[in-house]
Amino acid sequence: MKKLILLSILLIVGCEKCPTSPLNTTLSGTYSLTDYMMFDNSECTGESIIDATVTTATLTQLDYTYEFDGNSVTIIQITSGVEQLNQTCDYVIVNNIFTPSCFPYPHTISSNQTEFSWELGTTSDVTVEGITETVSVCIKYIFTQ
């Protein structure tokens, strides 16, 4: 019984400082948007439905950065030279879902320490002129350090 209590205490105390995801320790530094894709499904699989020429033209007009420092992130978005967003906030990552407190959407996130991507996928019903269809879409943004 003493061993069980001791083991429980060690697990609780030992995990108080455990990161909720290994990404918490790998996401440090400044990342800039280098690519984005859109898919006709909510899983971000298959080929992007955005033409590479459109992507390149858009990336020349969009400066989008994430600056990670500890458990805070600064998100900066400048479109055609006009600052649209510049916020610093805390974030959490649980099961690879990145949720900054200042950005309204949780992101599925992955990283290899020099690049990270976030995906925003959704499926919803859309009604146009009385006809309802289920639409799935996913947008994937790729940021490079």
N, C-alpha and C positions, 0 to 999 in steps of 0.2 A: 504494500500500500504506500509506504514511504517513497519507493522508487517511482510509482505512478504520479504522486504529487510532485516530486522533484522534476520528473520529466515534463509534466505540464507547465511548471513554472519556467523551466528552461526554454520551452517552446514559445511561451508567451513573451518572456523577456527578450529572448534571442531574436524574435521577429518584429519587435517594436521598430527597429531601424532598418528592416529589410525593405528594399525598394519594391513597389507594387509590380514592377516590370523591369527586366534587364535594360529596357530602352531608357529608363531614367538615368542610367549611368553612361549610356553611349551617346545620348543627344546632348552634346555641349558644343558651343560655337555658333557661328552664323551660317545659315543656309539660304541660298537664293533659288528661286523658281527657275528650273532649266527645261522642263517639259510638262505638258499636261495632255491628257487623253480623255475621251468620252466614249462610253460603251452603251450598247442598247440592252443591257441587263444590269441588275443590281449588284452583281459579284465582281465587276471590273475584269471580265474574262473575254477572250477573243481578240478581235482587232478593233482598234479605235475607229470611231465613225467620223472623227475630225480629220480633215485633210492636212497633211504635213505642211503645206504652204500656209494654210490658215493658222496653224499652230505657230509657225515661225513669225508671221506678221503680228500675231497677238503678243508673243513674248517680247517683241521689240517695243511694244507699248506698255508692258506691264512689268513693274519691278516689285517683287513680292518676296519678303524675307522673314525668316523666323530666327530669332536670337535666343538660344537656350542658355540659362545660367542657373544652375541648381534646380530648384523646382519652380522657376519662373520663366516665362517666355515673353518676348516682345515680338508682336506681329505688326509688320509694316507693309502696307500696300500702296503703291503709287501707280496710277493709271494715266498715261499720256502726260506725265509731268505733274499731275495733281495728286496730292496725298489724300487717299480715301480712308485709310485706317492706320493708326499708330497707337497701339495699346500694349501695356505690360500687365501681365496677370499671372496668377498661380495656375498650375495645371496638375492633373493626375493622369496616370496611365494605369489602367487595370485591364488585364487580358488583351493587351495591344489596342485598347480603345483610348485614344488621346482626347482628353476633354479640358480645353483651356476655359477658365472661368469667364473670360471676356469675349469669347467667340461662341455663338449660339449652337454650333453643331459639333457633336462628338465625331471624331475621325478614327477610322481603322488605320493604324500606322505601323510601318515596318522600317527597319533601318539596317544598314551595314556599316555604320560609323562614318562614312564619308557622304552618304546619300540617304535621304529618307523620303518616304512617300506617304501621302494620306489619301484615303479613298472615302468618298461620300456616295453611298449607294442607297437608292430608295425604290420602292414599288408603290404605286398609288393608282387609284381609279380617277380617270379624267373623263368628264362629260362635255361633249360638244354637240350642240343642236339635238339634244335628247338621246344621243348615243354615248354609252359609257364603255370605255375600254381601259384595261389595266396596262399601265405604262411602267416599265422598269428602265432605270438609267443609273449609271455610275460615272462619276468624274474622278479622275486620279491625277493628283498633282505630284510632281517629282522635284525635290529640292536637293541641291548639291552644295557641299561645303566648299 
